[in-house]
Amino acid sequence: MKRQKRNRLTRAHSRGHHAGTIGRSSEDCPFSKLDFREEWMCGWREARTEIASGYTF
């Protein structure tokens, strides 16, 4: 049975979260389409907020 691919927006969010955890800038977003860029930025902001509140990865 084939494994189903994850939703592309979910993947953009998780990639943004990862970028935020390793300290990349928000300017490094690889997406140009608005929907994917918004999800990437949301994940990035989430990670930066977690770091600011003391969460360590």
VENKA-V267356 format. One record per residue. N is the residue number from 1. RES is the residue in three letters. SS is DSSP state (helix for helix, strand for strand, loop for the rest). PSI is psi as a letter, one per 30 degrees, with the letter a starting at -180 (999 if undefined). BURIAL is I if it has 24 or more other C-alpha atoms within 12 Angstrom, else O. Layout:
N:RES:SS:PSI:BURIAL
N:RES:SS:PSI:BURIAL
This chain:
1:MET:loop:k:O
2:LYS:loop:k:O
3:ARG:loop:k:O
4:GLN:loop:k:O
5:LYS:loop:l:O
6:ARG:loop:l:O
7:ASN:loop:k:O
8:ARG:helix:e:O
9:LEU:helix:e:O
10:THR:helix:e:O
11:ARG:helix:e:O
12:ALA:helix:e:I
13:HIS:helix:e:I
14:SER:helix:e:I
15:ARG:helix:e:I
16:GLY:helix:e:I
17:HIS:helix:e:I
18:HIS:helix:e:I
19:ALA:helix:e:I
20:GLY:helix:e:I
21:THR:helix:f:I
22:ILE:loop:g:O
23:GLY:loop:g:O
24:ARG:loop:l:O
25:SER:loop:l:O
26:SER:helix:f:I
27:GLU:helix:f:O
28:ASP:helix:g:O
29:CYS:loop:k:I
30:PRO:loop:f:O
31:PHE:loop:k:O
32:SER:loop:f:O
33:LYS:loop:k:O
34:LEU:helix:e:O
35:ASP:helix:e:O
36:PHE:helix:e:I
37:ARG:helix:e:I
38:GLU:helix:e:O
39:GLU:helix:e:I
40:TRP:helix:e:I
41:MET:helix:e:I
42:CYS:helix:e:I
43:GLY:helix:e:I
44:TRP:helix:e:I
45:ARG:helix:e:I
46:GLU:helix:e:I
47:ALA:helix:e:I
48:ARG:helix:e:I
49:THR:helix:e:O
50:GLU:helix:e:O
51:ILE:helix:e:O
52:ALA:helix:f:O
53:SER:loop:g:O
54:GLY:loop:g:O
55:TYR:loop:k:O
56:THR:loop:k:O
57:PHE:loop:999:O
